[in-house]
Amino acid sequence: MDLNVRAFRTVQAALEEKAPAADRLKKEASRRGGLTGGKSRAKTLTAKRRKEIALAANAARWGHRRPVAPTQAEEERQ
């Protein structure tokens, strides 16, 4: 085994050992909160706004260059 590879693996192993369990618990709690937050956000959005978000996501995913429906912020400015 190459000396550099062995050194890299040694450092990685040392870093993994030092990661406290509190960090893992914090990440898990954040993940659960994020999942709950998405559901509550979806409940508060109007059908029109959900459609706008879906159209924007579709355009971003598939690379459509057509204009997307105006957002609520743009409508309020007008």
Secondary structure, 3 states (H helix, E strand, C coil): CCHHHHHHHHHHHHHHHHCCHHHHHHHHHHHHHHHHHHHHHHHHCCHHHHHHHHHHHHHHHHCCCCCCCCCHHHHHHC
